[in-house]
Amino acid sequence: MRANRQDELADFKQQISLPEYAASLGYQVIRNESSRNSVVMQRESDNDKVIIATASDGHGIYFSVRDDQDNGSIIDFAQKRQGLNLGEVRKELRPWQGAEPLPVPERIKKPLPSTADRQKVLQSFAQAKPAGAHEYLMSRGISPEVLADSRFVGAIRTDNRGNAIFPHYDREGLSGFELKNEGFTGFASGGSKALWYSSNISRAEKVVVTETAIDALSHYQAFGGDHAYASIGGSMSPEQQELIRGWLVKAHESGQTLVIATDNDQAGAQFAEQISELAPAGLVIERDAPGHGKDWNDTLNYYKEHSFAWEHEQQQRDAEDDYEGPSMG
């Protein structure tokens, strides 16, 4: 009897879609924060927000964004949200195993299985807040207007220590995030570097790829335009190269132009050559190296100090392309 009862609990965890059960309790999917390996859901009535994932053994699991101690399986979710004891949870969940699916606001697939490290990254990132007018980024010359631009809003966050966070995504979803602050550069524990990119990555005519996200923000502030931005996070592992190769194939199929805006030094030239070699035949590629200093943040701050130089170079660019940048501030 005891074994049967344990088997039933294991079946609940394995067979029932935790996102669909959460939807029956009033939770709604936040689509722009969800991915193939996680579903982010929020309930309007009490502002409860959770991340739902699938463990490597197939069990549905969740993490509360508001409370580090509130996490577990669908059993824990039902107990804490419904105030049920274990016997009541069994009665609550048994109908969800029936042959006929219970009515829910929408059918939601279980997320793809993920590792414990990726789940830790998901939980940490979900607890971060929108960066807003971030003090450190503004100290690097990035204006509040640029940070508030719709293409970057979801791509920059801040943690409870005030670090700027830049999320990286691979084919499965969020893979990790960079952390930046005065005198500090780090990466999410257990995470892996992939690609950081702006929200318009799939629809812009031109995509500018830089070595760092701060360079991307700096390039946009200096020259503006309707471009999308991507960053390799200061390095390019074999896994990143394969990810970039697949991304560039899609960019070519969509008729996008690639602008390689890596640093103006030997490493930047090597990155530019590597990225070019990863591109499919026929993809239009342009090179845009920083004109003042090593990187685009150096160039931005040079322009801010020498506005006449920015105006002159802006006129040259306007003659070549339809740039309409934000105010240098």
Residue frames relative to the residue before (quaternion, step in Angstrom):
aa qw qx qy qz dx dy dz
M 1.0000 0.0000 0.0000 0.0000 0.00 0.00 0.00
R 0.6615 0.5087 -0.3085 0.4565 3.59 0.91 -0.92
A 0.6497 0.5175 -0.3125 0.4610 3.55 1.02 -0.89
N 0.6400 0.5310 -0.3222 0.4523 3.57 0.99 -0.80
R 0.6585 0.5093 -0.3063 0.4617 3.56 1.00 -0.84
Q 0.6412 0.5031 -0.3209 0.4824 3.57 1.08 -0.72
D 0.6244 0.5381 -0.3305 0.4598 3.57 1.05 -0.79
E 0.6374 0.5316 -0.3317 0.4485 3.56 1.00 -0.79
L 0.6487 0.5084 -0.3181 0.4685 3.59 0.95 -0.84
A 0.6426 0.5141 -0.3197 0.4695 3.59 1.00 -0.82
D 0.6390 0.5211 -0.3244 0.4636 3.59 1.03 -0.77
F 0.5985 0.5517 -0.3603 0.4557 3.60 1.01 -0.75
K 0.6918 0.4947 -0.2761 0.4477 3.58 0.82 -1.03
Q 0.7235 0.4611 -0.2338 0.4575 3.55 1.01 -0.89
Q 0.8004 0.3921 -0.1578 0.4252 3.55 0.80 -1.03
I 0.7006 0.4601 -0.2821 0.4668 3.60 1.03 -0.67
S 0.4208 -0.6836 0.5380 0.2575 3.55 -1.00 0.88
L 0.3479 -0.7605 0.5135 0.1923 3.57 -0.43 1.21
P 0.6248 0.5225 -0.3640 0.4517 3.67 0.95 -0.65
E 0.6672 0.4880 -0.3149 0.4663 3.61 0.97 -0.79
Y 0.6313 0.5107 -0.3439 0.4715 3.59 1.01 -0.73
A 0.6382 0.5173 -0.3263 0.4675 3.60 0.99 -0.80
A 0.6290 0.5386 -0.3335 0.4506 3.59 1.03 -0.79
S 0.6352 0.5329 -0.3314 0.4502 3.59 1.08 -0.68
L 0.6909 0.4410 -0.2637 0.5085 3.58 1.27 -0.39
G 0.6911 -0.5208 0.2652 0.4252 3.56 1.23 0.36
Y 0.5069 0.6418 -0.4346 0.3772 3.61 1.23 0.13
Q 0.1729 -0.7808 0.5952 0.0788 3.56 -1.07 0.79
V 0.5122 -0.6564 0.4669 0.2980 3.55 -1.09 0.79
I 0.2348 -0.7132 0.6420 0.1550 3.57 -1.07 0.85
R 0.2666 -0.8449 0.4397 0.1476 3.54 0.10 1.31
N 0.6973 0.4741 -0.3067 0.4415 3.61 0.91 -0.76
E 0.6797 0.4227 -0.3048 0.5162 3.60 1.28 0.02
S 0.6198 0.5464 -0.3370 0.4513 3.58 1.27 -0.16
S 0.0919 -0.7813 0.6152 0.0516 3.56 -1.28 0.36
R 0.7547 -0.3785 0.2626 0.4670 3.57 -1.27 -0.16
N 0.7788 0.3374 -0.1849 0.4954 3.60 1.05 -0.65
S 0.7808 0.1977 -0.1621 0.5700 3.59 1.20 0.28
V 0.1555 -0.7455 0.6394 0.1061 3.52 -1.22 0.64
V 0.1769 -0.7750 0.6008 0.0849 3.56 -0.70 1.10
M 0.0101 -0.8160 0.5750 -0.0583 3.57 -0.73 1.11
Q 0.0819 -0.7925 0.6041 0.0194 3.55 -1.13 0.69
R 0.2554 -0.7511 0.5912 0.1451 3.56 -1.12 0.76
E 0.4423 -0.7357 0.4543 0.2383 3.54 -0.65 1.14
S 0.6320 0.5918 -0.3470 0.3605 3.60 0.92 -0.84
D 0.8169 0.1174 -0.0614 0.5614 3.61 1.00 -0.74
N 0.4634 -0.7130 0.4130 0.3260 3.58 1.33 0.24
D 0.3299 0.7368 -0.5227 0.2740 3.60 1.15 0.50
K 0.0655 -0.8029 0.5923 -0.0140 3.56 -0.91 0.98
V 0.0150 -0.8151 0.5771 -0.0483 3.57 -0.82 1.04
I 0.2784 -0.6934 0.6312 0.2081 3.52 -1.35 0.41
I 0.1286 -0.7921 0.5947 0.0493 3.56 -0.81 1.00
A 0.0023 0.7924 -0.6076 0.0532 3.56 -0.86 1.05
T 0.3613 -0.6897 0.5702 0.2619 3.54 -1.35 -0.08
A 0.3914 -0.7270 0.5155 0.2290 3.57 -0.70 1.08
S 0.6800 -0.5114 0.3383 0.4019 3.57 -1.25 0.37
D 0.6695 0.4763 -0.3072 0.4803 3.62 1.21 -0.40
G 0.6187 -0.5853 0.3265 0.4100 3.58 1.30 0.14
H 0.5207 0.6400 -0.4197 0.3782 3.61 1.26 -0.12
G 0.4225 -0.6742 0.5436 0.2671 3.55 -1.06 0.77
I 0.0175 -0.7957 0.6050 -0.0222 3.59 -0.94 0.91
Y 0.1455 -0.7855 0.5953 0.0866 3.55 -1.22 0.44
F 0.1498 -0.7440 0.6420 0.1088 3.53 -1.37 0.38
S 0.3551 -0.7116 0.5594 0.2337 3.56 -0.93 0.82
V 0.4194 -0.6903 0.5326 0.2529 3.55 -1.04 0.82
R 0.7029 0.4877 -0.2626 0.4462 3.59 1.12 -0.65
D 0.8088 0.1810 -0.0421 0.5579 3.59 1.08 -0.69
D 0.3935 -0.7506 0.4843 0.2171 3.59 -0.50 1.20
Q 0.6843 0.4972 -0.2820 0.4527 3.59 1.14 -0.59
D 0.6315 0.5318 -0.3179 0.4661 3.57 1.30 -0.23
N 0.4231 0.6696 -0.5055 0.3423 3.60 -0.07 1.28
G 0.3460 0.7410 -0.5344 0.2137 3.56 -1.26 0.21
S 0.7129 -0.4238 0.3506 0.4350 3.54 -1.22 -0.65
I 0.7228 -0.3860 0.3157 0.4785 3.55 -1.29 -0.20
I 0.5606 0.5844 -0.3880 0.4400 3.61 1.18 -0.48
D 0.6837 0.4708 -0.2773 0.4838 3.57 0.87 -0.99
F 0.6259 0.5553 -0.3350 0.4333 3.56 1.01 -0.86
A 0.6884 0.4752 -0.2770 0.4728 3.58 0.90 -0.96
Q 0.6418 0.5309 -0.3300 0.4443 3.58 0.95 -0.81
K 0.7454 0.4262 -0.2321 0.4571 3.57 0.79 -1.03
R 0.7110 0.4420 -0.2766 0.4718 3.62 0.98 -0.73
Q 0.7632 0.3594 -0.1819 0.5052 3.59 1.08 -0.71
G 0.3852 -0.7380 0.4733 0.2879 3.59 1.25 -0.26
L 0.4099 0.7349 -0.4386 0.3155 3.57 1.09 0.75
N 0.3957 -0.6529 0.5707 0.3025 3.54 -1.24 0.43
L 0.7357 -0.4494 0.2599 0.4350 3.58 -1.24 0.20
G 0.6437 0.5166 -0.3293 0.4586 3.60 0.99 -0.76
E 0.6598 0.4973 -0.3015 0.4759 3.57 1.02 -0.80
V 0.5999 0.5545 -0.3575 0.4526 3.58 1.11 -0.65
R 0.6200 0.5451 -0.3433 0.4479 3.59 0.99 -0.81
K 0.6756 0.4825 -0.2903 0.4760 3.59 0.90 -0.92
E 0.6362 0.5464 -0.3146 0.4446 3.56 1.07 -0.79
L 0.7862 0.3861 -0.1783 0.4483 3.57 0.85 -0.97
R 0.5083 0.6735 -0.4257 0.3269 3.61 1.12 -0.43
P 0.6548 0.5129 -0.3461 0.4341 3.67 0.86 -0.75
W 0.6192 0.5678 -0.3421 0.4209 3.59 1.19 -0.48
Q 0.6532 0.4841 -0.3159 0.4890 3.56 1.28 -0.12
G 0.4265 0.7273 -0.4500 0.2941 3.58 1.25 0.05
A 0.6370 -0.5357 0.3995 0.3843 3.53 -1.30 0.37
E 0.7135 0.3774 -0.2346 0.5417 3.58 1.09 -0.69
P 0.4129 -0.7260 0.4848 0.2595 3.62 -0.62 1.04
L 0.4705 -0.6662 0.5032 0.2856 3.54 -1.01 0.84
P 0.5439 -0.6206 0.4400 0.3541 3.60 -1.07 0.60
V 0.0369 0.7714 -0.6328 0.0557 3.56 -0.91 0.98
P 0.6689 -0.5063 0.3387 0.4260 3.63 -1.15 0.43
E 0.7828 -0.1175 0.0803 0.6057 3.60 1.07 -0.72
R 0.4722 -0.6398 0.5205 0.3111 3.54 -1.23 0.53
I 0.0544 -0.8073 0.5869 -0.0290 3.55 -0.74 1.11
K 0.3873 -0.7363 0.5069 0.2257 3.55 -0.66 1.08
K 0.5361 -0.5788 0.4975 0.3607 3.54 -1.20 0.56
P 0.5111 -0.6298 0.4746 0.3420 3.61 -1.00 0.70
L 0.5966 -0.5468 0.4377 0.3917 3.55 -1.22 0.42
P 0.5812 -0.5845 0.4203 0.3793 3.63 -1.04 0.63
S 0.0660 -0.7989 0.5978 0.0073 3.57 -1.06 0.77
T 0.5596 -0.6110 0.4478 0.3361 3.54 -1.26 0.42
A 0.6569 -0.4973 0.3858 0.4152 3.55 -1.29 0.28
D 0.6253 0.5416 -0.3439 0.4443 3.61 1.04 -0.72
R 0.6767 0.4783 -0.3040 0.4700 3.58 0.91 -0.87
Q 0.6229 0.5355 -0.3414 0.4569 3.58 1.05 -0.69
K 0.6236 0.5300 -0.3320 0.4691 3.58 1.07 -0.72
V 0.6323 0.5213 -0.3182 0.4767 3.57 1.04 -0.81
L 0.6445 0.5318 -0.3185 0.4478 3.59 0.92 -0.92
Q 0.6810 0.4952 -0.2903 0.4548 3.56 0.89 -0.96
S 0.6670 0.5032 -0.3077 0.4552 3.58 0.91 -0.91
F 0.6803 0.4968 -0.2985 0.4486 3.57 0.91 -0.92
A 0.6467 0.5339 -0.3256 0.4367 3.59 0.97 -0.81
Q 0.6607 0.5085 -0.3077 0.4585 3.59 1.15 -0.53
A 0.5439 0.6073 -0.3985 0.4203 3.57 1.29 -0.21
K 0.3439 -0.7429 0.5464 0.1771 3.55 -1.22 0.55
P 0.6487 -0.4809 0.3874 0.4447 3.60 -1.22 0.30
A 0.5283 -0.6873 0.4030 0.2935 3.57 -0.90 0.94
G 0.1782 -0.7971 0.5545 0.1595 3.59 1.00 -0.75
A 0.7408 -0.3061 0.2839 0.5262 3.57 -1.09 -0.78
H 0.1060 -0.8575 0.5024 0.0328 3.55 0.36 1.29
E 0.5089 -0.7015 0.4131 0.2798 3.57 -0.71 1.16
Y 0.6864 0.4789 -0.3007 0.4573 3.60 0.82 -0.92
L 0.6715 0.4953 -0.3127 0.4539 3.59 0.86 -0.89
M 0.6432 0.5006 -0.3292 0.4768 3.58 1.04 -0.70
S 0.6114 0.5398 -0.3543 0.4576 3.60 1.13 -0.60
R 0.6561 0.4770 -0.3017 0.5009 3.59 1.24 -0.39
G 0.6325 -0.5706 0.3152 0.4185 3.58 1.30 0.16
I 0.5058 0.6405 -0.4364 0.3788 3.61 1.26 0.05
S 0.3639 -0.7680 0.4892 0.1961 3.58 -0.70 1.07
P 0.6167 -0.5435 0.4135 0.3915 3.61 -1.19 0.44
E 0.6100 0.5643 -0.3531 0.4299 3.59 1.08 -0.68
V 0.6526 0.4962 -0.3119 0.4802 3.59 1.00 -0.79
L 0.6656 0.5053 -0.3061 0.4561 3.59 0.92 -0.88
A 0.6942 0.4605 -0.2674 0.4843 3.58 1.18 -0.58
D 0.4372 0.6987 -0.4662 0.3214 3.60 1.25 -0.09
S 0.5718 -0.6529 0.3762 0.3244 3.57 -0.86 0.99
R 0.6345 0.5506 -0.3459 0.4178 3.63 1.04 -0.64
F 0.7546 0.3947 -0.2006 0.4843 3.59 1.20 -0.55
V 0.4732 0.7206 -0.4306 0.2671 3.60 1.18 -0.47
G 0.7525 0.3811 -0.2260 0.4873 3.60 0.82 -0.90
A 0.6609 0.5353 -0.2871 0.4408 3.57 1.30 -0.25
I 0.7260 0.3074 -0.2162 0.5759 3.58 1.30 0.08
R 0.0570 0.7883 -0.6104 0.0517 3.57 -0.83 0.98
T 0.2708 -0.7392 0.5825 0.2023 3.55 -1.30 -0.03
D 0.3346 -0.7445 0.5393 0.2073 3.58 -1.04 0.74
N 0.7202 -0.4652 0.2942 0.4223 3.58 -1.28 0.03
R 0.6376 0.4905 -0.3341 0.4911 3.59 1.28 -0.02
G 0.5596 -0.6321 0.3699 0.3880 3.55 1.29 0.02
N 0.4298 0.6917 -0.4740 0.3349 3.60 1.23 0.22
A 0.4026 -0.6511 0.5767 0.2852 3.55 -1.14 0.64
I 0.1676 -0.7961 0.5795 0.0487 3.56 -0.92 0.99
F 0.0818 -0.7820 0.6178 0.0115 3.55 -0.92 1.03
P 0.2784 -0.8095 0.4932 0.1546 3.62 -0.29 1.22
H 0.2211 -0.7471 0.6139 0.1265 3.55 -1.16 0.76
Y 0.1347 -0.7990 0.5845 0.0428 3.56 -1.03 0.85
D 0.1357 -0.7449 0.6453 0.1015 3.53 -1.18 0.72
R 0.7827 -0.3362 0.2123 0.4788 3.61 -1.20 -0.27
E 0.6959 0.4738 -0.2719 0.4662 3.60 1.14 -0.55
G 0.6852 -0.4264 0.3028 0.5069 3.58 1.19 -0.40
L 0.8084 -0.2039 0.1743 0.5240 3.56 -1.12 -0.66
S 0.1226 -0.8226 0.5540 0.0383 3.58 -0.72 1.09
G 0.7689 -0.1954 0.1512 0.5897 3.57 1.22 -0.41
F 0.1894 -0.7808 0.5753 0.1534 3.57 -1.24 -0.21
E 0.4469 -0.6579 0.5438 0.2677 3.50 -1.23 0.71
L 0.1700 -0.7462 0.6319 0.1220 3.54 -1.25 0.56
K 0.0175 -0.8056 0.5907 -0.0412 3.57 -0.83 1.03
N 0.1947 0.7435 -0.6279 0.1225 3.52 -1.12 0.82
E 0.7230 -0.4121 0.2995 0.4667 3.57 -1.25 0.08
G 0.8548 0.0300 -0.0632 0.5143 3.57 -0.60 1.17
F 0.7223 0.3971 -0.2346 0.5153 3.58 1.22 0.24
T 0.0540 0.7501 -0.6577 0.0422 3.53 -1.05 0.93
G 0.1102 0.8048 -0.5743 0.1017 3.59 -0.78 0.98
F 0.2660 -0.7301 0.5982 0.1959 3.51 -1.35 -0.08
A 0.6514 -0.5543 0.3581 0.3744 3.56 -1.13 0.74
S 0.4979 -0.6533 0.4879 0.2952 3.56 -0.94 0.94
G 0.8175 0.2019 -0.1716 0.5113 3.58 -0.77 1.03
G 0.6041 0.5755 -0.3552 0.4216 3.58 1.26 -0.17
S 0.2510 -0.7486 0.5896 0.1700 3.54 -1.31 0.15
K 0.5202 -0.6493 0.4629 0.3059 3.55 -1.08 0.79
A 0.0002 -0.7689 0.6391 -0.0192 3.53 -1.08 0.82
L 0.6791 -0.4192 0.3245 0.5078 3.62 -0.33 -1.24
W 0.2216 -0.6984 0.6616 0.1594 3.53 -1.14 0.78
Y 0.1162 0.8096 -0.5708 0.0723 3.60 -0.94 0.76
S 0.5472 -0.6072 0.4756 0.3251 3.52 -1.32 0.45
S 0.6636 -0.5662 0.3317 0.3594 3.56 -1.21 0.52
N 0.6912 0.4685 -0.2845 0.4710 3.62 1.18 -0.41
I 0.2435 0.8344 -0.4714 0.1493 3.59 1.26 0.36
S 0.7497 0.4163 -0.2328 0.4589 3.62 0.97 -0.74
R 0.7680 0.3878 -0.2029 0.4676 3.61 1.16 -0.24
A 0.5472 0.6132 -0.4114 0.3940 3.63 1.21 -0.15
E 0.5366 -0.6275 0.4545 0.3342 3.59 -1.12 0.62
K 0.7818 0.1684 -0.0927 0.5931 3.57 1.11 -0.71
V 0.1419 -0.7597 0.6291 0.0830 3.54 -1.12 0.79
V 0.1977 -0.7821 0.5857 0.0784 3.56 -0.71 1.14
V 0.1137 -0.7998 0.5874 0.0487 3.58 -0.67 1.08
T 0.0814 -0.7990 0.5957 -0.0104 3.56 -0.82 1.09
E 0.6204 -0.5467 0.3974 0.3979 3.56 -1.28 0.10
T 0.8054 0.1106 -0.0473 0.5804 3.61 1.04 -0.72
A 0.6132 -0.5534 0.4135 0.3831 3.55 -1.24 0.42
I 0.6181 0.5376 -0.3537 0.4514 3.60 1.04 -0.69
D 0.6191 0.5200 -0.3430 0.4783 3.60 1.07 -0.65
A 0.6270 0.5341 -0.3372 0.4560 3.58 1.02 -0.76
L 0.6607 0.4945 -0.3009 0.4779 3.57 0.92 -0.91
S 0.6514 0.5227 -0.3073 0.4560 3.57 1.02 -0.84
H 0.6427 0.5195 -0.3201 0.4631 3.58 0.96 -0.87
Y 0.6648 0.4916 -0.3161 0.4652 3.58 0.90 -0.86
Q 0.6586 0.5068 -0.3291 0.4485 3.60 0.89 -0.85
A 0.6696 0.5075 -0.3051 0.4484 3.57 1.00 -0.76
F 0.8535 0.1795 -0.0365 0.4878 3.58 0.84 -0.94
G 0.3370 -0.7883 0.4728 0.2037 3.60 1.21 -0.22
G 0.3660 0.7336 -0.5349 0.2046 3.55 -1.14 -0.67
D 0.5641 -0.6071 0.4532 0.3283 3.53 -1.35 0.11
H 0.3526 0.7843 -0.4558 0.2299 3.57 1.25 0.30
A 0.3596 -0.6528 0.6099 0.2694 3.49 -1.39 0.32
Y 0.2477 -0.7758 0.5669 0.1239 3.55 -1.26 0.44
A 0.0279 -0.7660 0.6420 0.0163 3.52 -1.22 0.69
S 0.1180 -0.7895 0.5998 0.0552 3.57 -1.18 0.58
I 0.3791 -0.7249 0.5341 0.2136 3.55 -1.14 0.74
G 0.4862 -0.7000 0.4187 0.3133 3.60 1.25 0.02
G 0.6943 -0.5234 0.2813 0.4061 3.57 1.04 0.73
S 0.7727 0.1812 -0.1486 0.5899 3.60 1.20 0.19
M 0.1548 -0.7819 0.5913 0.1226 3.56 -1.27 0.06
S 0.1665 -0.8056 0.5667 0.0463 3.55 -0.15 1.34
P 0.6719 -0.4659 0.3607 0.4487 3.63 -1.22 0.18
E 0.6334 0.5242 -0.3334 0.4613 3.61 1.03 -0.75
Q 0.6466 0.5058 -0.3182 0.4742 3.57 1.01 -0.78
Q 0.6307 0.5444 -0.3386 0.4373 3.58 0.98 -0.79
E 0.6587 0.4929 -0.3105 0.4762 3.59 0.96 -0.81
L 0.6282 0.5258 -0.3256 0.4720 3.57 1.07 -0.76
I 0.6616 0.4991 -0.2999 0.4725 3.59 0.94 -0.89
R 0.6120 0.5580 -0.3477 0.4396 3.58 1.00 -0.81
G 0.6897 0.4717 -0.2778 0.4740 3.58 0.87 -0.94
W 0.6364 0.5282 -0.3256 0.4583 3.57 1.02 -0.80
L 0.6818 0.4937 -0.2993 0.4493 3.61 0.92 -0.87
V 0.5721 0.5580 -0.3822 0.4640 3.59 1.13 -0.51
K 0.6672 0.4863 -0.2952 0.4808 3.59 0.94 -0.90
A 0.6262 0.5371 -0.3366 0.4540 3.60 1.02 -0.80
H 0.6502 0.5099 -0.3098 0.4704 3.58 0.99 -0.82
E 0.6552 0.5125 -0.3060 0.4630 3.59 0.95 -0.89
S 0.7031 0.4489 -0.2563 0.4883 3.59 1.14 -0.66
G 0.5004 -0.6844 0.4080 0.3387 3.59 1.28 -0.03
Q 0.3970 0.7251 -0.4759 0.3001 3.57 1.18 0.45
T 0.3490 -0.6888 0.5939 0.2259 3.53 -1.33 0.41
L 0.2772 -0.7567 0.5718 0.1536 3.57 -0.98 0.87
V 0.1144 -0.7656 0.6309 0.0514 3.56 -0.88 1.01
I 0.1867 -0.7898 0.5767 0.0937 3.59 -0.51 1.18
A 0.0050 0.8292 -0.5530 0.0811 3.55 -0.35 1.30
T 0.1869 0.7890 -0.5549 0.1858 3.56 0.87 0.99
D 0.7447 -0.4660 0.2623 0.3994 3.55 -1.32 0.35
N 0.4806 -0.6540 0.5142 0.2773 3.51 -1.33 0.46
D 0.5535 0.5423 -0.4473 0.4466 3.56 0.52 1.23
Q 0.7508 -0.3971 0.2560 0.4615 3.58 -1.27 0.00
A 0.6566 0.5069 -0.3147 0.4614 3.58 0.94 -0.89
G 0.6460 0.5251 -0.3182 0.4535 3.58 1.00 -0.82
A 0.6427 0.5123 -0.3160 0.4740 3.56 1.03 -0.79
Q 0.6429 0.5172 -0.3208 0.4651 3.59 1.03 -0.76
F 0.6297 0.5182 -0.3282 0.4768 3.58 1.02 -0.82
A 0.6457 0.5301 -0.3218 0.4456 3.58 0.93 -0.91
E 0.6598 0.5020 -0.3046 0.4689 3.57 0.98 -0.85
Q 0.6526 0.5200 -0.3167 0.4511 3.58 0.96 -0.87
I 0.6655 0.5019 -0.3043 0.4612 3.57 0.90 -0.93
S 0.6342 0.5320 -0.3277 0.4554 3.58 0.99 -0.83
E 0.6663 0.5095 -0.2983 0.4554 3.58 1.00 -0.83
L 0.6484 0.5193 -0.3122 0.4610 3.59 1.18 -0.53
A 0.5935 0.6100 -0.3545 0.3873 3.57 1.21 -0.49
P 0.4908 -0.6488 0.4886 0.3154 3.61 -1.07 0.66
A 0.6176 -0.5362 0.4177 0.3958 3.54 -1.20 0.47
G 0.7650 0.3628 -0.2710 0.4580 3.54 -0.96 0.90
L 0.5495 0.5932 -0.4148 0.4172 3.61 1.18 -0.31
V 0.3830 -0.7169 0.5346 0.2315 3.58 -0.81 0.98
I 0.0407 -0.8134 0.5792 -0.0355 3.56 -0.70 1.14
E 0.0803 -0.7695 0.6325 0.0368 3.56 -1.00 0.88
R 0.2705 -0.7353 0.5949 0.1794 3.59 -1.18 0.57
D 0.0120 0.7898 -0.6110 0.0519 3.56 -0.85 1.00
A 0.0468 -0.8261 0.5613 -0.0152 3.58 0.07 1.31
P 0.5916 -0.5688 0.4242 0.3828 3.61 -1.09 0.61
G 0.3615 -0.7712 0.4893 0.1875 3.57 -0.94 0.87
H 0.7802 0.2184 -0.1062 0.5764 3.58 1.21 -0.41
G 0.8037 0.1239 -0.1252 0.5684 3.57 -0.38 1.21
K 0.7196 -0.4672 0.3142 0.4064 3.53 -1.34 -0.09
D 0.8311 0.1183 -0.0180 0.5432 3.58 0.85 -0.93
W 0.7143 -0.4781 0.3071 0.4086 3.55 -1.33 0.09
N 0.5904 0.5426 -0.3853 0.4567 3.59 1.14 -0.39
D 0.5972 0.5318 -0.3493 0.4883 3.59 1.11 -0.67
T 0.6705 0.5076 -0.2975 0.4519 3.56 0.90 -0.94
L 0.6347 0.5337 -0.3317 0.4498 3.57 0.94 -0.87
N 0.7210 0.4435 -0.2649 0.4619 3.57 0.78 -0.98
Y 0.5620 0.5532 -0.3859 0.4786 3.59 1.20 -0.40
Y 0.6636 0.5016 -0.3010 0.4663 3.55 0.90 -0.92
K 0.6446 0.5296 -0.3298 0.4418 3.59 0.97 -0.80
E 0.6943 0.4472 -0.2608 0.4999 3.57 1.15 -0.66
H 0.7721 0.2278 -0.1090 0.5831 3.57 1.17 -0.56
S 0.1237 -0.8525 0.5033 0.0680 3.56 0.47 1.18
F 0.5888 0.5767 -0.3764 0.4232 3.59 1.11 -0.59
A 0.6396 0.5186 -0.3274 0.4635 3.58 1.05 -0.75
W 0.6392 0.5197 -0.3299 0.4610 3.58 1.00 -0.79
E 0.6627 0.5134 -0.3150 0.4451 3.58 0.91 -0.92
H 0.6505 0.5142 -0.3194 0.4587 3.58 1.01 -0.82
E 0.7080 0.4471 -0.2690 0.4758 3.58 0.82 -0.94
Q 0.5915 0.5553 -0.3680 0.4542 3.58 1.13 -0.56
Q 0.6337 0.5267 -0.3287 0.4614 3.57 1.00 -0.79
Q 0.6416 0.5171 -0.3248 0.4642 3.57 1.02 -0.79
R 0.6659 0.4913 -0.3012 0.4738 3.58 0.95 -0.82
D 0.6292 0.5447 -0.3416 0.4367 3.58 0.97 -0.80
A 0.6347 0.5347 -0.3290 0.4506 3.54 1.10 -0.65
E 0.7190 0.4334 -0.2338 0.4904 3.57 1.20 -0.56
D 0.8122 0.0650 0.0246 0.5792 3.55 1.07 -0.74
D 0.5265 -0.6399 0.4677 0.3075 3.55 -1.27 0.33
Y 0.1139 0.8029 -0.5719 0.1241 3.60 0.42 1.19
E 0.0359 0.7592 -0.6496 0.0173 3.52 -1.13 0.74
G 0.0622 -0.8746 0.4807 -0.0063 3.54 0.28 1.30
P 0.5969 -0.5494 0.4412 0.3837 3.51 -1.32 0.23
S 0.6510 -0.5012 0.3828 0.4224 3.57 -1.21 0.31
M 0.5136 -0.6551 0.4590 0.3104 3.56 -1.02 0.81
G 0.3046 -0.7917 0.4877 0.2065 3.61 1.15 -0.45
